[in-house]
Structure formats: structure tokens, C-alpha cells
Amino acid sequence: MVKGMTRENAETLNTQAIELAAQGDYNEAIACFKRAISIEKSNILLWYNLGITYRDLGDLELARTTLEYANDLAEGEDEEILETLSLLCFTIGIMDEAFAYCMDGLALNDKNPHLWNNLGVLFFNNTEYEDACYAFENAVSLCPYYYDALFNLRDTYIELENDAGAEECERRMSGLFPGDSSLA
């Protein structure tokens, strides 16, 4: 090997691909992920990151296929993959699969506030407000400063005509920002 040249490896290609995707250069990022996968064909993280990149590019079906492959490699034991698949299926409009992935994730870890929030979104979308309320309340009980779950719970309380609950959510949301989910 020529002095100063480094050999490509999956980890550096993964890092490079993430940086390219962050800059919006999805096609180059995908090419990097594919090169990395050719080196480590069963690396779950590479497949997951490739799926996320396809999603961000807007190719939701290819994202789904890729993330399902990552889930198969993980033998259904990675709650982050399951959470992502649940949201992706929801976005695509495949509600039964969205629910199934969310429930699989909660079976792995029923203390995951993001999965509870996602489940609430699925129920809310089906106008099952009591079930949505239960799911959002679980998310908030696990993570009291989880803005998105508080926001969703407030909307659910409004649908259920629980004015006091909606006001309390509004009060707790003040000072927080969308995306906040601190456990502090």
C-alpha cells in the first residue's frame, strides 16, 4: 500500500455517508453505504443508516425494504429500527404494519416513551382517542418533558373535551421546544 493512503473500511464509509447525507448529498451517501455494505454485508447499522437515507431522499418504499432487511438482521430485537419502521409505515399509510412494528418495539421495551408516543399517534389517527390518551399519558409519565407527547396529549384531551388536562399540557409545554424529550 502506498504510504499515506488509507484502506476503506465500513466504519469510515459509514461516517462519510452520514456527513454526506447531513449535507443533503443523498446519492453520494447511498453510494458510500453500499460500498460499506459490500465490506460488511450483515452490519445492521449500515442497513439502518441506508434506510434512513432513502427515507430522507423521499424513496419511502426503498427505505421500507431496506429497514425491513435491517430488522431481519437484528431478528426484530432493535427497538430503534422498529420505531423507525412504525413511523415509516404510518407515513406510507400501511397502518396494520405501523401498529405491529410499534407493538413489537413496546414488547421489547415498554419504557420507551417514543414508542408510546408513536402508538398514540396511530390511535389518534384512527380517532381512537381513549387509546391515544392512554398511550400519550404513558409517554409523558416516562418522560415528563417530552414536548411532542405533551403536544399530542393536549390535542387528545381537546378531542375528549378534557379542558383541565389540555390546560395542564399547555402549561407544561411552555418553556419547552418541539423535539425536546429530556428526562431531566
Secondary structure, DSSP 8 states (H G I E B T S, - for coil): --TT-----HHHHHHHHHHHHHTT-HHHHHHHHHHHHHH-TT-HHHHHHHHHHHHHHT-HHHHHHHHHHHHHHTTT--HHHHHHHHHHHHHHT-HHHHHHHHHHHHHH-TT-HHHHHHHHHHHHHTT-HHHHHHHHHHHHHH-TEEHHHHHHHHHHHHHTT-HHHHHHHHHHHTT--TT-EE--
